[in-house]
Amino acid sequence: MTSTLIVGGLTIDRFPDGTVAPGGSVLHSGLAAASEDATLTTLTVAGDEPAARLGLERLAALGDVACQPTATTTGYRHEERDGIRVLVLEARTEPIGVERLRNIRRPEVALVAPIADEVPASLVARLRAEVVPGRTVLLIQGWLRRLVVGEEVTALPLGVLTTDQLGMIREADAVVVSTEDLVESPGDPFAQAAELRRRAGARPILLVTLGTEGYLLDDPALDRVVASVPRRIVTGVPVVGAGDTFGASLAVHLARGARARVAADHATDAVIAMLEARSVANEG
């Protein structure tokens, strides 16, 4: 069993059919970590809305939960335009305070997964200094979003990252980001990976996920960037949470001593299994 800490905000997601459900990286990645037989602790921030309470109940079923109470949970409205998923920010929560780390058990690996800039770099710094003796994996999409309540969420360039955020990225063990979240060199993930490496420095393992086309791996231990394309592709189902699933599985397997390429392949398999389960559920 691999003790895993996941840090990030819960969300309330509103879908085109009018349904509302809890979401956020902590929930999707928590489910993935649990499926890898990891013991889970979640540090999150959420309000008291019914969907938020349901999300916290689901997290509590997976492991320990430390929740910072707040007036409003981050909320996203999911839309689809020309076959592309679009997010509209409906509400935004407050940052998680560093004092919330006081009673957190020391994990073997921490997955830091902001979804609306609610995880400050100061929290990550304290986490690395005082809580996590092992690995830290960052999902950085929440630091690369233009966030205005009532407006569509759009990706921002890597240049918006603050000095403190860049410092946390450079000290991380691994960084995961989707090609869709990188506005530099659209359509050229190799150029995106190169720009990310330029800013991230020499230390972290870098993963640029490519949706159904696999991933690019820039591992400092290797002499080249590795591209991986899965043989099995699942289409026709929602891909919400795929990146979170990838990140959680990657983190768990890195903590268990797997090399980056092996851990990334395990993560790919975890995403495929999750999407196949959704496909079966839709057929039912």
N, C-alpha and C positions, 0 to 999 in steps of 0.2 A: 504494500500500500504506500502510495506517495502522497505525503501531506502537501496540499496545494492551497495557496491563498489567491483569491481572485478579487481585484479591486476595481470598482467602477459603479456608475449610477444605474439604477433600475429605470425602465421607461414604461410609459403607457402608450401602446401602439393602436392607432385607429385605422381600419382597413376600408377599402372602397365599398364593401358590402355592408358597412355600418357597424361591424363587430369591433369590440375593444378587447385587448389582451395585454397582459404584462409582457415586457420584453427587455431588451438591453443585453449588452455583452455578458454581464454577470450571469444572466439566466441561461443564455445559449451555451456559453463556455462552461458553466457549471454542470449542465447536463452532459456535456462532452467529457469533462473530467471525471464525473461519476461513472460514466460508461467505461472509462479506462481503469476502474477500480482505485481511484485516488480518493483519499480522505479530504474533505473540502471545508474550507472556511471562506466566507464571503464578507467583504467589507463594502458597504454600499450606502446610498443616500436615497430616501424615498419619502413621499408624503403619506397621507392616510386615505387616499382615494380607494374605492373598492378594488380596482384592478391592481393597484400597488399592494394592497394587503394580500391579494391572491398571489402576486409574484413573490412576496416575502414568505408566504406559506410554502410555495414550491421550493424556494431556496432552503428553507428550514428542513424540508424533507430530504435534502441532499447533504446537509451538514450544518455546522455552526454558522450563525449569521450575526454580524455586528452592523446595525443600521443606524445611520445618523438621521434622526427625524427632521423633516422640513415641511414647509407649508405646501409646496408644490413639487410633484414628480415631473421630471422631464417627459414631454409628450411629443410624439411624432405622428403625423397623418401620412399614411402610405398611399401614393397615387401611382398610376401607370400611364405613361405618355409614349405612344409609338413603340410599345413593348419594352420601355425602359422604366425601371422603378425610380420614383421621385419621392423624396421626403420633404414634408413641410413641418417646420418646428411649431408646435402648438403651445408648449410651455417649457420653461427651463428652470432647473433646480440650482441649488447653491453648491459651492465646492465642498469636498470632504475635508474636514479639519484634521490636522496632524495628531491632535489629541486622541483621535479614535483608534490609534495604533496601540494605545497603552496596554490593553488586555488581549491583544492578538497573540495566539500561539505561534511559535516559530515554525514556519513551513520549510519544506525542502525546495520549493519553487514558488515564485509569485508571478501571476499574470496580471499586468496592469492594463486595463482596457477602458479608457475614457470614451464616452459616447457624445458628450456635449461640453467638453473642456471642464468637467467637474472634478478632475483629478489634477491638483496643482503639482508642479515639479517639486515643491518643498515637501509634499507628502511622499513622493517617490524617493527623494533624498533621505528622509528619515527612515523610510521603509528599508532601504538598502543598508543604512548605517546601523540600525538597531534591531531589525526584525528578521531579515532574510539572510541566513548564512550561506545559502546555496545560490540558485539561479534566479534572475529576473528577466522576464520576457515582456516586451511592450507591444501592444496593439495601438498604433498611434493615430488612427483615423479621427478620433475625437479631438485631437489637437490640430487637425487640418480641415476644419469645417467653418464656413461662414454661418453664423448662428444669429438669426433675427426672428423673434417670435412673429408668426403669421406669414413668414416668407419661406420660399424653397431653400433647402440646404444645398449649398454648393461647395465644391472642393476648393481649398486654398493652396497656394504654392508653398513649398518647403521653406521659403524665405520668411514666412510668418512665424515660424517657430522661434520662441524666445531663447535667449542665451541659457537660461536655466533648463528649458526643455531640451535643447540640444545637448546640454551637459548630461542629462539623464539618459538620452539616447546613446551618447558615446560611451557611457559606463554600463549600459545594459548588456546582457549576455546574448539576447536575440531581439530583433525588431521585425514585426510583421506588418505589412501594409498592402492593400489591394491596388492594382494598377489603376482602378477606377477612382481612387482617392488621391492620385498623383496627377497634377495638371501639367507638370513638365513633360515635354515630348510625348503627347498623346499618341497612342498607337505604336509606340516604340518602347516596350518594357525594358529592353536592355539599356537604353539610354536613361530610363527612369532609375533603374538599379544603379547605374554609374553615378548619377547625380545624388542619389540617396547615400551611396558610399562616400562620396566627397564630403558630405555634410556630417555623416555619422562617425567618421574617423575609422581607425583600423581595427577596433576591438570587436564590435558586435557581429554576430551572424545576422545576415539580412535576408528576408524572404519577401519577394513581391509575388502575391498570389494573382493568378490570371483567370479566375472563374473556372469554367469547365475545361480551359486549356492547360491547367496545371499550375506550375510555379517556377520562378527563377530563384535560385539559391546562390548567394554570394557568401561563402564560408571562408574566413581568413586562413583556415587550415588547408584550403585547396588552392591550386594555381590557376583556376578558371571559374567563371560563372557557369553554373549547371542549370540547364532547362529540363524540366520533367513534364511530360504530357501523359495523363492517365489513359489506360486502355478502355476503362469503363466510364461512360459519360451518362449522367442522368439529366434528362430535360423534362420540361412540362410541369415542374413543381416549384414552389417558392424557394428562393435561395437565401432568405433571411436567416442570418445566424451562421452561414457557411464559414465566413472568415473567423468568427469567434470559435467555432468548432475546431477549425484548423489550428488556431493559436493555442487552445487549451490542450489538444492532443500533442502538439509540438512541445509545449512546456513540460508536460508530464514525462514524455519520452527522453527529453534532454536531461531532466532531473534523474532519470534512471540510468544515465550514462550512455545513451545512444549517441552516435555521431549525428551531425546535423542532417546529412542526406537521409539516413535511416529514419530519424525522427520526423522529417518532412514527409517521407513516404507513408509513415504511420498516420500522420495528420491528413494526408490526402485520402487514405482509406477510410478514416473516420468521417470525413465530409461525404464521401460517396455512400457510406452506410446510412448516414443521417438522411440524405436525399432519397435513397431507395426506400427507407422506412416511410417517408412522407408519400412517396409514389404509391406504395402498397395501401397506406391509409386512405388516400384519395380514391383508389379503386374500390375500396370497401364501402 
